[in-house]
Amino acid sequence: MFAHQRHLEISRTLERQGGVKVSALARRFEVAEETIRRDLMKMEADNLLVRTHGGALPVETPQSSPPYHLREISEVEAKKAIARCALEEIEEEDTLFLDGSTTAYQLARIFPDLRCTVITHSEPIFSELCRRTNVELISTGGLYDRRSASFVGPLAEQLISTCQINKAFIGCKGIDFKRGFSDASVRHMNLKRSVIDWAETVYILADHSKMEQRSRYFFAALNNVAKVITDPQTTPAHRNALQRAGVHLMVSKHTPGYRHAK
């Protein structure tokens, strides 16, 4: 395998797993560890990764997506507030889709033992909701993406296309007030598009940090979703921009420790 081919495979592995180890790459490519170290040095010089002791991590940019375990601890109070607001939209006998976003996971954590159906591609959400005896729980299956702890790909999209979804709750990496909602992964972009195509009502769960941000791939225009649920720290300017674009905006209630956006 040529060096540029190894670099491509290393980049793909970083996107899937959120990190690589020199020893594992050397075994995989059947080359010396010193060869892998030179590969990582070259890729770091090209700003494609950041070397660590014994391996490498992806370069974090506004367009990239950190691993799930890091996103889970970011803006937690805002995500909890959004989850409580989203819960008020759910009724008995609904058929719901919850995506692999960490905000949707906060919704799963407070989800009541309600007689309804929940479809998800998220491993953490599935593990949380399997404790609810009245919830009919469906996993999409598909290709497991370790970086996001969720299933993606054609198999997941096919399952979604066979379901009658009343309400879908999905996250995003950024909201651009002209171009719409974006995600860092093409596989997640495709899955979200599939959900939007088949769901009756789509809610975007987006805390204040997602406003006026862009990630790599746009999966929906602003007018392609029914509602956006955000938190009180979203500024009035950002709220007005969304409403001018025709978005039905829902703002969660204040929680202790919040400062009102100015």
GUMARMAR-23890 format. One record per residue (C-alpha): z, x, y; residue number from 1. Coordinates in pm, whole numbers. Layout:
// residues N
+--------+--------+--------+-----+
:     zz :     xx :     yy :  nr :
+--------+--------+--------+-----+
:      Z :      X :      Y : NUM :
...
+--------+--------+--------+-----+
END
This chain:
// residues 262
+--------+--------+--------+-----+
:     zz :     xx :     yy :  nr :
+--------+--------+--------+-----+
:      0 :      0 :      0 :   1 :
:    -96 :    134 :    342 :   2 :
:    162 :    172 :    619 :   3 :
:     27 :   -117 :    827 :   4 :
:     51 :   -345 :    522 :   5 :
:    414 :   -247 :    472 :   6 :
:    482 :   -313 :    841 :   7 :
:    338 :   -663 :    809 :   8 :
:    547 :   -738 :    500 :   9 :
:    859 :   -599 :    667 :  10 :
:    799 :   -826 :    968 :  11 :
:    759 :  -1129 :    741 :  12 :
:   1078 :  -1041 :    555 :  13 :
:   1268 :  -1007 :    884 :  14 :
:   1150 :  -1355 :    986 :  15 :
:   1257 :  -1507 :    655 :  16 :
:   1586 :  -1327 :    600 :  17 :
:   1702 :  -1206 :    941 :  18 :
:   1746 :   -846 :    822 :  19 :
:   1619 :   -578 :    583 :  20 :
:   1770 :   -283 :    397 :  21 :
:   1600 :     52 :    346 :  22 :
:   1700 :     74 :    -21 :  23 :
:   1566 :   -273 :   -104 :  24 :
:   1236 :   -209 :     75 :  25 :
:   1192 :    125 :   -101 :  26 :
:   1231 :    -44 :   -440 :  27 :
:   1002 :   -328 :   -343 :  28 :
:    720 :   -108 :   -218 :  29 :
:    784 :    168 :   -474 :  30 :
:    807 :    442 :   -212 :  31 :
:   1074 :    689 :   -107 :  32 :
:   1350 :    571 :    127 :  33 :
:   1237 :    834 :    378 :  34 :
:    898 :    660 :    394 :  35 :
:   1068 :    332 :    477 :  36 :
:   1280 :    502 :    745 :  37 :
:    960 :    634 :    907 :  38 :
:    813 :    282 :    890 :  39 :
:   1119 :    139 :   1064 :  40 :
:   1114 :    414 :   1328 :  41 :
:    751 :    334 :   1407 :  42 :
:    817 :    -39 :   1419 :  43 :
:   1117 :     13 :   1645 :  44 :
:    902 :    224 :   1879 :  45 :
:    659 :    -71 :   1889 :  46 :
:    950 :   -305 :   1973 :  47 :
:    909 :   -497 :   1647 :  48 :
:   1265 :   -449 :   1522 :  49 :
:   1598 :   -278 :   1588 :  50 :
:   1715 :    -19 :   1338 :  51 :
:   2070 :    -36 :   1203 :  52 :
:   2265 :    182 :    963 :  53 :
:   2076 :    141 :    635 :  54 :
:   1826 :   -115 :    757 :  55 :
:   1692 :   -315 :   1050 :  56 :
:   1729 :   -643 :   1240 :  57 :
:   1469 :   -843 :   1433 :  58 :
:   1434 :   -799 :   1807 :  59 :
:   1597 :  -1098 :   1974 :  60 :
:   1387 :  -1252 :   2250 :  61 :
:   1377 :  -1596 :   2411 :  62 :
:   1094 :  -1676 :   2169 :  63 :
:   1269 :  -1563 :   1852 :  64 :
:   1524 :  -1749 :   1644 :  65 :
:   1851 :  -1583 :   1540 :  66 :
:   1974 :  -1641 :   1184 :  67 :
:   2150 :  -1972 :   1113 :  68 :
:   2500 :  -1820 :   1096 :  69 :
:   2460 :  -1687 :   1451 :  70 :
:   2311 :  -2007 :   1593 :  71 :
:   2593 :  -2207 :   1434 :  72 :
:   2853 :  -2050 :   1667 :  73 :
:   2644 :  -2082 :   1986 :  74 :
:   2717 :  -2364 :   2238 :  75 :
:   2939 :  -2537 :   1981 :  76 :
:   3113 :  -2778 :   2221 :  77 :
:   2780 :  -2889 :   2369 :  78 :
:   2641 :  -2950 :   2021 :  79 :
:   2948 :  -3151 :   1919 :  80 :
:   2913 :  -3369 :   2229 :  81 :
:   2545 :  -3431 :   2152 :  82 :
:   2633 :  -3514 :   1790 :  83 :
:   2886 :  -3777 :   1898 :  84 :
:   2625 :  -3936 :   2123 :  85 :
:   2365 :  -3933 :   1843 :  86 :
:   2610 :  -4096 :   1603 :  87 :
:   2624 :  -4404 :   1827 :  88 :
:   2251 :  -4459 :   1758 :  89 :
:   2299 :  -4483 :   1380 :  90 :
:   2346 :  -4813 :   1197 :  91 :
:   2411 :  -4924 :    843 :  92 :
:   2099 :  -4940 :    620 :  93 :
:   1912 :  -4692 :    840 :  94 :
:   1685 :  -4435 :    677 :  95 :
:   1741 :  -4114 :    871 :  96 :
:   1598 :  -3766 :    884 :  97 :
:   1826 :  -3478 :    993 :  98 :
:   1655 :  -3145 :   1046 :  99 :
:   1795 :  -2796 :    994 : 100 :
:   1918 :  -2747 :   1351 : 101 :
:   2281 :  -2653 :   1404 : 102 :
:   2320 :  -2956 :   1634 : 103 :
:   2210 :  -3186 :   1352 : 104 :
:   2467 :  -3008 :   1134 : 105 :
:   2739 :  -3106 :   1383 : 106 :
:   2617 :  -3464 :   1342 : 107 :
:   2648 :  -3431 :    964 : 108 :
:   3004 :  -3302 :   1000 : 109 :
:   3118 :  -3623 :   1174 : 110 :
:   2891 :  -3855 :    977 : 111 :
:   3083 :  -4157 :    839 : 112 :
:   3061 :  -4272 :    479 : 113 :
:   2800 :  -4526 :    584 : 114 :
:   2568 :  -4721 :    355 : 115 :
:   2239 :  -4561 :    456 : 116 :
:   1980 :  -4306 :    345 : 117 :
:   1964 :  -3952 :    482 : 118 :
:   1667 :  -3722 :    421 : 119 :
:   1713 :  -3357 :    509 : 120 :
:   1560 :  -3015 :    447 : 121 :
:   1884 :  -2840 :    545 : 122 :
:   2108 :  -2684 :    281 : 123 :
:   2426 :  -2696 :    501 : 124 :
:   2365 :  -3063 :    590 : 125 :
:   2298 :  -3154 :    226 : 126 :
:   2621 :  -2977 :    121 : 127 :
:   2816 :  -3163 :    390 : 128 :
:   2678 :  -3511 :    320 : 129 :
:   2700 :  -3492 :    -58 : 130 :
:   3070 :  -3573 :    -11 : 131 :
:   2982 :  -3919 :    131 : 132 :
:   2966 :  -4156 :   -165 : 133 :
:   2785 :  -4437 :     21 : 134 :
:   2512 :  -4214 :    165 : 135 :
:   2195 :  -4201 :    -42 : 136 :
:   2101 :  -3837 :      6 : 137 :
:   1749 :  -3697 :    -38 : 138 :
:   1654 :  -3330 :    -17 : 139 :
:   1294 :  -3249 :     69 : 140 :
:   1282 :  -2944 :   -155 : 141 :
:   1013 :  -2688 :    -83 : 142 :
:   1012 :  -2320 :      5 : 143 :
:   1363 :  -2198 :     84 : 144 :
:   1389 :  -2019 :    420 : 145 :
:   1707 :  -1811 :    406 : 146 :
:   1700 :  -1736 :    777 : 147 :
:   1736 :  -2105 :    865 : 148 :
:   1912 :  -2215 :    543 : 149 :
:   1652 :  -2488 :    498 : 150 :
:   1344 :  -2587 :    298 : 151 :
:    999 :  -2576 :    456 : 152 :
:    632 :  -2574 :    360 : 153 :
:    381 :  -2821 :    211 : 154 :
:    619 :  -2961 :    -53 : 155 :
:    879 :  -3052 :    210 : 156 :
:    611 :  -3204 :    434 : 157 :
:    468 :  -3405 :    144 : 158 :
:    807 :  -3560 :     65 : 159 :
:    852 :  -3658 :    429 : 160 :
:    510 :  -3831 :    430 : 161 :
:    621 :  -4059 :    143 : 162 :
:    934 :  -4186 :    320 : 163 :
:    988 :  -4473 :    563 : 164 :
:   1206 :  -4303 :    827 : 165 :
:   1367 :  -4528 :   1090 : 166 :
:   1529 :  -4258 :   1299 : 167 :
:   1481 :  -3881 :   1303 : 168 :
:   1715 :  -3632 :   1469 : 169 :
:   1559 :  -3292 :   1523 : 170 :
:   1638 :  -2984 :   1729 : 171 :
:   1418 :  -2744 :   1918 : 172 :
:   1430 :  -2389 :   2050 : 173 :
:   1306 :  -2479 :   2396 : 174 :
:   1186 :  -2756 :   2626 : 175 :
:    907 :  -2678 :   2868 : 176 :
:    875 :  -2959 :   3121 : 177 :
:    494 :  -2943 :   3108 : 178 :
:    407 :  -2841 :   2752 : 179 :
:    691 :  -3000 :   2558 : 180 :
:    912 :  -2899 :   2266 : 181 :
:    879 :  -2568 :   2082 : 182 :
:   1011 :  -2379 :   1781 : 183 :
:   1012 :  -2013 :   1677 : 184 :
:    858 :  -2061 :   1331 : 185 :
:    517 :  -2203 :   1241 : 186 :
:    663 :  -2349 :    920 : 187 :
:    931 :  -2536 :   1111 : 188 :
:    675 :  -2643 :   1369 : 189 :
:    463 :  -2799 :   1094 : 190 :
:    761 :  -2975 :    937 : 191 :
:    874 :  -3120 :   1271 : 192 :
:    520 :  -3244 :   1337 : 193 :
:    523 :  -3416 :   1001 : 194 :
:    853 :  -3586 :   1082 : 195 :
:    724 :  -3703 :   1421 : 196 :
:    409 :  -3842 :   1256 : 197 :
:    604 :  -4056 :   1009 : 198 :
:    930 :  -4152 :   1184 : 199 :
:    960 :  -4474 :   1383 : 200 :
:   1201 :  -4331 :   1642 : 201 :
:   1248 :  -3960 :   1714 : 202 :
:   1549 :  -3813 :   1893 : 203 :
:   1542 :  -3453 :   2014 : 204 :
:   1887 :  -3291 :   2016 : 205 :
:   1884 :  -3024 :   2289 : 206 :
:   2177 :  -2869 :   2473 : 207 :
:   2151 :  -2732 :   2826 : 208 :
:   2053 :  -2381 :   2710 : 209 :
:   1718 :  -2516 :   2578 : 210 :
:   1603 :  -2647 :   2916 : 211 :
:   1304 :  -2481 :   3082 : 212 :
:   1263 :  -2250 :   2780 : 213 :
:    964 :  -2178 :   2557 : 214 :
:    950 :  -2055 :   2202 : 215 :
:    642 :  -1950 :   2004 : 216 :
:    500 :  -2280 :   1878 : 217 :
:    486 :  -2621 :   2045 : 218 :
:    534 :  -2910 :   1804 : 219 :
:    534 :  -3210 :   2040 : 220 :
:    456 :  -3316 :   2393 : 221 :
:    734 :  -3477 :   2595 : 222 :
:    586 :  -3824 :   2547 : 223 :
:    566 :  -3785 :   2168 : 224 :
:    937 :  -3852 :   2117 : 225 :
:   1147 :  -4157 :   2196 : 226 :
:   1460 :  -3997 :   2336 : 227 :
:   1622 :  -3665 :   2423 : 228 :
:   1998 :  -3629 :   2383 : 229 :
:   2159 :  -3351 :   2585 : 230 :
:   2505 :  -3251 :   2708 : 231 :
:   2675 :  -3284 :   3049 : 232 :
:   2604 :  -2921 :   3141 : 233 :
:   2233 :  -2993 :   3174 : 234 :
:   2171 :  -2969 :   3548 : 235 :
:   2061 :  -3268 :   3758 : 236 :
:   1737 :  -3081 :   3837 : 237 :
:   1655 :  -3050 :   3466 : 238 :
:   1749 :  -3413 :   3402 : 239 :
:   1523 :  -3526 :   3684 : 240 :
:   1234 :  -3314 :   3556 : 241 :
:   1258 :  -3476 :   3212 : 242 :
:   1284 :  -3825 :   3352 : 243 :
:    985 :  -3768 :   3581 : 244 :
:    790 :  -3668 :   3271 : 245 :
:    871 :  -4006 :   3116 : 246 :
:   1146 :  -3891 :   2880 : 247 :
:   1421 :  -4139 :   2792 : 248 :
:   1718 :  -3909 :   2851 : 249 :
:   2064 :  -3964 :   2704 : 250 :
:   2354 :  -3750 :   2828 : 251 :
:   2662 :  -3718 :   2612 : 252 :
:   3008 :  -3778 :   2753 : 253 :
:   3221 :  -3502 :   2902 : 254 :
:   3460 :  -3320 :   2675 : 255 :
:   3768 :  -3108 :   2754 : 256 :
:   3675 :  -2768 :   2887 : 257 :
:   3337 :  -2877 :   3024 : 258 :
:   3243 :  -2801 :   3382 : 259 :
:   3020 :  -3059 :   3541 : 260 :
:   2670 :  -2922 :   3610 : 261 :
:   2596 :  -2871 :   3980 : 262 :
+--------+--------+--------+-----+
END
